Amino acid sequence: MSIFDTEINRRHTNSYKWDKYPENVLPVWVADMDFQAAPPILEALNRVTQHGVFGYSRCPDELNEVMMERLRMRHAWEIDKKWMLWLGGLVPAIGLAIRAFTQVGEGVMTAVPVYHPFMIEIEMADRESQKVPLKLEKERWTLDFEAIEAAIRPNTKLFLLCNPHNPVGTMFTRDELQHLHDICQRHGIIVCSDEIHCDLILDDTKKHISYATLSPEAAQNSITLLAPSKTFNLAGLGCSLVVIANEELRAKFVHTKAGLMPMLSAYAYEAALAAYRDGASWHEELLDYLKENHDLLLAAVNRMKGLKMRPLEATYLAWIDTRDSGLTDVAKRFEEAGVGINDGAIFGEPGFIRLNFACTRATLEEVLRRMKTVFV
């Protein structure tokens, strides 16, 4: 029995995920996991609590060093400490990037379907949203470079990239990223690369490529967003990292965030340090468990009439095609059957659903049993 089989009751804990629905509904929607954090993280948080003083905190030097070593070893990416900016959340980082590198009315491009805060942040910043559809090629979602080229306008200044991609689960190859870089470089477009899912690789034949590692030019024309939140289930602690090699872009980002973002807590910093320094064995076991859940879900969904799921390369978020089901209210039908999922419309793609399988095996099996009552 895996440690990830342990059922933890999250109801009535003010859980954004679990307390959205009545008790007869199993929530598999928002992207947090139902697993308890790794023991080294819990120990680190307990030490902060036992100390009992919760004043302002600075980033531990060790966290910067551990993160630099991690990027060097896992992603062949040598970074300088001065490139690193810690802040309380990845979504605010997206909003800051939009405001730092574009002006009101200028265009921000992204490939849809995509993590919906991309589109929300563009709209909230009064920028022009320039959405380009992903394309399905040999049963794998990828960027449509011809469509990207055709959609670029003189006012296009920023491309929001999600890699690994949420919600379709693709890890873009070096050639794909290079093609995107060539386009953006030619048109003077900065790339903001959200790589928050880069340590959740399900396909062992694939390797995550950080956009900034393509070339010195790519590093100078991009910023990278990272966090321990998805990998180690620390989303509620609010701890993210922005890496910006270009001094001018970094200065613009720092200027834009001045006075808008609070300092991180000791809880956030110490949890991140414990995760990156001491969480390797927990992470390895997590990936094995998620792979088994993925395979179970993939086989079961593809046996259901009218549903289609393609294998994921990364993330714990399944992207399921419901267009052949003949139903236009799939999310509602699922909820009536006791399963709470994300409707694909919020990601810019009606006719799909997103399902979070970072739950216990028993929960997933019950979710599948309930799904079958809708799609027999």
Secondary structure, 3 states (H helix, E strand, C coil): CCHHHCCCCCCCCCCCCCCCCCCCCEECCCCCCCCCCCHHHHHHHHHHHHHCCCCCCCCCHHHHHHHHHHHHHHHCCCCCHHHEEEECCHHHHHHHHHHHHCCCCCEEEEEECCCCHHHHHHHHCCCEEEEEECEEECCEEECCHHHHHHHCCCCEEEEEEECCCCCCCCCCCHHHHHHHHHHHHHHCCEEEEECCCCCCECCCCCCCCCHHHCCHHHHHCEEEEECCHHHHCCHHHCCEEEECCCHHHHHHHHHHHCCCCCCCCHHHHHHHHHHHHHCHHHHHHHHHHHHHHHHHHHHHHCCCCCCEECCCCECCEEEEECHHHCCCCHHHHHHHCCEECEEHHHHCCCCEEEEECCCCHHHHHHHHHHHHCCCC
